[in-house]
Amino acid sequence: MAKLQRAGIQPFGVNPAGVDAHFNYATKLGFNFPLLSDPDRAIARAYHALKDDGQGIQRTVYVVARDGTIAFAQRGAPPVDEIVAVASNGKS
Protein backbone atom coordinates (compact mmCIF):
# COMPACT_ATOMS: atom_id res chain seq x y z
CA MET A 1 0.00 0.00 0.00
CA ALA A 2 2.83 2.41 0.83
CA LYS A 3 4.34 1.96 -2.66
CA LEU A 4 1.00 2.74 -4.28
CA GLN A 5 0.48 5.81 -2.11
CA ARG A 6 3.98 7.13 -2.85
CA ALA A 7 3.17 6.79 -6.57
CA GLY A 8 -0.06 8.74 -6.06
CA ILE A 9 -2.25 5.70 -6.75
CA GLN A 10 -5.50 5.32 -4.77
CA PRO A 11 -6.53 1.66 -4.91
CA PHE A 12 -10.08 0.44 -4.48
CA GLY A 13 -11.87 -2.81 -5.05
CA VAL A 14 -15.07 -3.52 -6.94
CA ASN A 15 -17.21 -6.63 -6.69
CA PRO A 16 -20.87 -7.60 -6.81
CA ALA A 17 -21.36 -8.06 -3.06
CA GLY A 18 -23.60 -5.61 -1.23
CA VAL A 19 -22.40 -2.66 0.83
CA ASP A 20 -23.04 -4.41 4.18
CA ALA A 21 -21.09 -7.48 3.07
CA HIS A 22 -18.23 -5.25 1.92
CA PHE A 23 -18.14 -3.44 5.24
CA ASN A 24 -17.98 -6.70 7.17
CA TYR A 25 -15.36 -8.19 4.83
CA ALA A 26 -13.15 -5.07 4.87
CA THR A 27 -13.40 -4.82 8.65
CA LYS A 28 -12.58 -8.51 9.14
CA LEU A 29 -9.52 -8.34 6.86
CA GLY A 30 -8.41 -4.85 7.89
CA PHE A 31 -8.58 -3.36 4.40
CA ASN A 32 -7.37 0.22 4.23
CA PHE A 33 -8.94 0.99 0.85
CA PRO A 34 -12.56 1.34 -0.25
CA LEU A 35 -14.63 -1.46 -1.75
CA LEU A 36 -17.32 -0.49 -4.24
CA SER A 37 -20.48 -2.51 -4.73
CA ASP A 38 -21.35 -3.54 -8.31
CA PRO A 39 -24.42 -5.78 -7.87
CA ASP A 40 -25.51 -5.60 -11.51
CA ARG A 41 -21.88 -6.08 -12.66
CA ALA A 42 -21.97 -2.94 -14.81
CA ILE A 43 -18.47 -1.87 -13.77
CA ALA A 44 -17.10 -5.38 -14.26
CA ARG A 45 -18.71 -5.52 -17.70
CA ALA A 46 -17.36 -2.09 -18.69
CA TYR A 47 -13.83 -3.06 -17.63
CA HIS A 48 -13.95 -6.54 -19.19
CA ALA A 49 -13.60 -8.28 -15.83
CA LEU A 50 -16.44 -10.78 -16.23
CA LYS A 51 -15.63 -14.44 -16.66
CA ASP A 52 -17.01 -16.31 -19.66
CA ASP A 53 -20.16 -17.22 -17.73
CA GLY A 54 -21.08 -13.52 -17.49
CA GLN A 55 -21.48 -13.73 -13.73
CA GLY A 56 -18.12 -14.55 -12.15
CA ILE A 57 -15.51 -11.86 -11.75
CA GLN A 58 -11.93 -12.27 -12.98
CA ARG A 59 -9.52 -10.26 -10.85
CA THR A 60 -8.36 -7.44 -13.09
CA VAL A 61 -6.14 -4.48 -12.22
CA TYR A 62 -6.57 -1.10 -13.86
CA VAL A 63 -4.80 2.17 -13.17
CA VAL A 64 -6.78 5.15 -14.38
CA ALA A 65 -4.65 8.27 -14.76
CA ARG A 66 -5.88 11.63 -13.52
CA ASP A 67 -6.73 12.58 -17.11
CA GLY A 68 -9.04 9.54 -17.35
CA THR A 69 -6.82 7.42 -19.59
CA ILE A 70 -5.97 3.82 -18.76
CA ALA A 71 -2.32 3.76 -17.65
CA PHE A 72 -2.25 0.04 -16.80
CA ALA A 73 -4.53 -2.94 -17.34
CA GLN A 74 -3.87 -6.59 -16.57
CA ARG A 75 -5.87 -9.63 -15.49
CA GLY A 76 -4.76 -11.44 -12.38
CA ALA A 77 -2.69 -9.99 -9.57
CA PRO A 78 0.40 -8.34 -11.05
CA PRO A 79 3.23 -7.36 -8.70
CA VAL A 80 2.82 -3.94 -7.10
CA ASP A 81 6.23 -2.85 -8.42
CA GLU A 82 5.06 -3.53 -11.98
CA ILE A 83 1.87 -1.53 -11.49
CA VAL A 84 3.74 1.42 -10.00
CA ALA A 85 6.50 1.38 -12.65
CA VAL A 86 4.13 1.28 -15.59
CA ALA A 87 1.65 3.73 -14.09
CA SER A 88 4.44 6.17 -13.16
CA ASN A 89 5.77 6.11 -16.72
CA GLY A 90 2.31 6.64 -18.18
CA LYS A 91 2.59 3.47 -20.26
CA SER A 92 -0.01 0.74 -20.59
C-alpha positions as CSV (number, residue, x, y, z in Angstrom):
1,M,0.0,0.0,0.0
2,A,2.8,2.4,0.8
3,K,4.3,2.0,-2.7
4,L,1.0,2.7,-4.3
5,Q,0.5,5.8,-2.1
6,R,4.0,7.1,-2.9
7,A,3.2,6.8,-6.6
8,G,-0.1,8.7,-6.1
9,I,-2.2,5.7,-6.7
10,Q,-5.5,5.3,-4.8
11,P,-6.5,1.7,-4.9
12,F,-10.1,0.4,-4.5
13,G,-11.9,-2.8,-5.0
14,V,-15.1,-3.5,-6.9
15,N,-17.2,-6.6,-6.7
16,P,-20.9,-7.6,-6.8
17,A,-21.4,-8.1,-3.1
18,G,-23.6,-5.6,-1.2
19,V,-22.4,-2.7,0.8
20,D,-23.0,-4.4,4.2
21,A,-21.1,-7.5,3.1
22,H,-18.2,-5.2,1.9
23,F,-18.1,-3.4,5.2
24,N,-18.0,-6.7,7.2
25,Y,-15.4,-8.2,4.8
26,A,-13.2,-5.1,4.9
27,T,-13.4,-4.8,8.6
28,K,-12.6,-8.5,9.1
29,L,-9.5,-8.3,6.9
30,G,-8.4,-4.9,7.9
31,F,-8.6,-3.4,4.4
32,N,-7.4,0.2,4.2
33,F,-8.9,1.0,0.8
34,P,-12.6,1.3,-0.3
35,L,-14.6,-1.5,-1.8
36,L,-17.3,-0.5,-4.2
37,S,-20.5,-2.5,-4.7
38,D,-21.3,-3.5,-8.3
39,P,-24.4,-5.8,-7.9
40,D,-25.5,-5.6,-11.5
41,R,-21.9,-6.1,-12.7
42,A,-22.0,-2.9,-14.8
43,I,-18.5,-1.9,-13.8
44,A,-17.1,-5.4,-14.3
45,R,-18.7,-5.5,-17.7
46,A,-17.4,-2.1,-18.7
47,Y,-13.8,-3.1,-17.6
48,H,-13.9,-6.5,-19.2
49,A,-13.6,-8.3,-15.8
50,L,-16.4,-10.8,-16.2
51,K,-15.6,-14.4,-16.7
52,D,-17.0,-16.3,-19.7
53,D,-20.2,-17.2,-17.7
54,G,-21.1,-13.5,-17.5
55,Q,-21.5,-13.7,-13.7
56,G,-18.1,-14.6,-12.1
57,I,-15.5,-11.9,-11.7
58,Q,-11.9,-12.3,-13.0
59,R,-9.5,-10.3,-10.8
60,T,-8.4,-7.4,-13.1
61,V,-6.1,-4.5,-12.2
62,Y,-6.6,-1.1,-13.9
63,V,-4.8,2.2,-13.2
64,V,-6.8,5.1,-14.4
65,A,-4.7,8.3,-14.8
66,R,-5.9,11.6,-13.5
67,D,-6.7,12.6,-17.1
68,G,-9.0,9.5,-17.4
69,T,-6.8,7.4,-19.6
70,I,-6.0,3.8,-18.8
71,A,-2.3,3.8,-17.6
72,F,-2.3,0.0,-16.8
73,A,-4.5,-2.9,-17.3
74,Q,-3.9,-6.6,-16.6
75,R,-5.9,-9.6,-15.5
76,G,-4.8,-11.4,-12.4
77,A,-2.7,-10.0,-9.6
78,P,0.4,-8.3,-11.0
79,P,3.2,-7.4,-8.7
80,V,2.8,-3.9,-7.1
81,D,6.2,-2.8,-8.4
82,E,5.1,-3.5,-12.0
83,I,1.9,-1.5,-11.5
84,V,3.7,1.4,-10.0
85,A,6.5,1.4,-12.7
86,V,4.1,1.3,-15.6
87,A,1.6,3.7,-14.1
88,S,4.4,6.2,-13.2
89,N,5.8,6.1,-16.7
90,G,2.3,6.6,-18.2
91,K,2.6,3.5,-20.3
92,S,0.0,0.7,-20.6
